[in-house]
Amino acid sequence: MSRQTTLKGNPFDLLGEGLAPGDAAPAFTLAGNDLSAVTLDDTSGVRIFNVVPSLDTPVCDAQIRRFNDEATGLDGVSVYCVSCDLPFAQKRWCGAAGVDRVTTLSDYKDGNFGSAWGTMIDALRIQSRAVFVVNLHNTIVHAEYVPEVTEHPNYSAALQAASGAA
């Protein structure tokens, strides 16, 4: 049985299996803003992986800004944003939005993050909306797949999980 999300009420299949607290964080290779390869092993500590369809949409914009603002109070927690936007667009958007505490990473090359983490909307080749918190041992301690892409995640639950995982 396939997993689905909706976008403006329209159902779309997601690639990959869903992840849950207690699962090991799957390996990935994403592109940094300078096109360098960034893997799970390049990250450490407690991490929030904030997954969005596109930075240039209103809910995604608000979500990234919210995590950027919240990052000031999260000692020892790194915040990442994963989308399929090109690295150049991610860098431009962050500069224009004043986002400087969230590291943007792109899954544009082959969608390996989206497939491994269960967030890729197959038909559209964009990420669904999701938030994961990973502890220092690369174990997922919080996983939220937002059922409707145009809705916000539960920020409080993700931030509480990140604070408790430190």
PyMOL commands that set and color helices and strands:
alter all, ss='L'
color gray80, all
select helices_A, chain A and resi 40-42+58-73+87-97+112-117+155-165
alter helices_A, ss='H'
color red, helices_A
select strands_A, chain A and resi 3-7+10-14+29-31+37-39+46-51+77-83+102-106+120-121+126-127+130-134+140-145
alter strands_A, ss='S'
color yellow, strands_A
deselect
rebuild
show_as cartoon
